[in-house]
Amino acid sequence: MKTRKEIEEKIGYSFKNATLLETAFTHSSYANEKKITSNERLEYLGDSIVNFIAGEYLYKRFQGKDEGFLSQNRALIVCGDTLCEAVEKADLVKYLVTAGGAIVQDAKKSVKMRAGLFEAVVGAIYLDGGMAVAKKFIISKLGDALKQIKP
C-alpha cells in the first residue's frame, strides 16, 4: 500500500499487520472484481465497537441519566452523519479502493460508504492494537460530537 504512512498519520496509529489496514480500505466493489477480501467484516466489528465505546463514554459521563437519554444520545453519536463527518475531517475517503467508474466515485460521496469506512478502520485498529487503541481513535475522531451532548 503506497499510502500506508499517510493513512497511519491521519488516523494516528501504525499497524503491525498491514493487511488489516489494506482490508479496511477495500470496498466490496473492488474486492468482488479482484476476488479479495472487502472491508465488510471489519465494518461489522467496528460498528459494535463504536457503539460500545460511545455507550461506555455516555454511561460514565452522565451518571444520573436514564437508559432513554443514553440510548438517544448514543444514536446521535454513532449515526452515519457523525461517522461520515469524522471520515471527512480526517480526509480518509480518498484512500478507499473501489472498482472503477463514475458510479463508484459518486458512491464515495455517500454517507453509508463513508460511515462504513470509519467502522472498518475501527475494526482493523481493534484487531491490530486492541480495545485501548481503538477507544483512543474513536474518542479522538468523535470527541467533538461527544462533547456537544448536554445533560
N, C-alpha and C positions, 0 to 999 in steps of 0.2 A: 504494500500500500504506500504509494508515493507521498501521500499527505498525512501519514501517521503522526508525525511530530506536531504538525499544525493542529490536527484534531485533538491530540492529547493536551496541547497547550490550552486550547479553547475549553476543554472540559475539566482541566485541572487534575488529570490523572494519567499516569503512564502505565500501560498494560504490560503485564508479564506474558500474556498469551495474545499475540497479535491477531490470531484467528477470531477471537471473540470480538475484537474491535471491528474487523472486516465484516463479520456477520451482522453486527449491529447496524451497519450502514448499507446492507444489501437488501434492497426491496424485492418483493416476491416477483415482480415483473422481470427483473434481471435474473434472479435465481432460477425461475422457470425456464427462461431462454437458455441459460448456461448449464442447467442441471446441477446447481449447487444449493447450499442451504440459505434460506432467506432469514430475515430478522424477526419473523413472526413469533417464534417460540420465545425469543428474548423479550419481545414486546409483551407477550403474555406474562412472563415472570416479572418484568419491570412494572407492569400495571399493578400487580399485587403489592410490590414493594413500595411504590409511590403511595398507594392507598394506606398501607401500614404506617409509613413514616409520617404522612400528613395526619393520620389519626392519632398517632402517639404524640406528635407535637401539640395538637389541639387539646388532647386529653390532659397533658401536663400544664399547658399554658392557661387553660380555662377550667380550673379545678371545680368551681361551683356550678358549672353549666351542665345541663342535661343532655341526654343522648340526641334529642332532636336538634339542638343547637349545634352539637359537634358534627352530626351527620350532614346537616345542611351546609355547614362551612367547609367540611372536607370535600363535598361535592363541588363547591366553588373552586377549591384549590386544584383538584385533580381533573377538572373538566378539560376538554380539548383546547379551548381557547387559551387557558393558562399555560398548558404544556406547550402549545404552539408558540406562544409568546416567548417562552424560555428558549426554544429552539432558534427563534428569530434573533433574540438578543445575543445568543452565543454564535450565531452565523453558522449553523451546522447543516442546514438542508442542502447546501451546495455540495456537500460530500456524499450525499445519499446516491448510491449507484442504482440506476434504474435502466430498463430497456429503452432503446432509442425512440425518438418520435415526439411530436408536439403534444400528443395526448398525455404522455407520461410527464413531460415538462410542466404541463398545466396541472397535473395531479400533484406535483411537488408543492404547488401552492395551496393544496387542500389542508384544512385543519386536521383531518383524520390522519393523513400521512405524516404530517409534522409531529403531531402528538404521539403517534406510533413510534417515530424515531426517538423521541425523548424516552419513552418507556423501554425501547430496545437498548438504548445506551445505559439506562439504569440497570437493566438485567445483565448486561455484559460487565459492567463495573462490579456488580454484586458477585457474580461468578468468579471474577478475576481477583477481586480485592476484599470481598466480604461486606457485611452489613454496615460497619462503621464508615467505610469509604463511600458506599452507596448513599448513606444518610448524609454525609458531608456534601456530596454532589447535589442531592435533592434540595437540601436546605440552602445551599449557595445559589441554586438556579431558581428556586421558588420562594426564596426569602422575602422578597418584596410583597408577593401575594399573601404570604402567611402573616406578615406584619400588618397588613391592611385590615385584618379581621378585628373588629371591635366587640367587646363584651356586651 
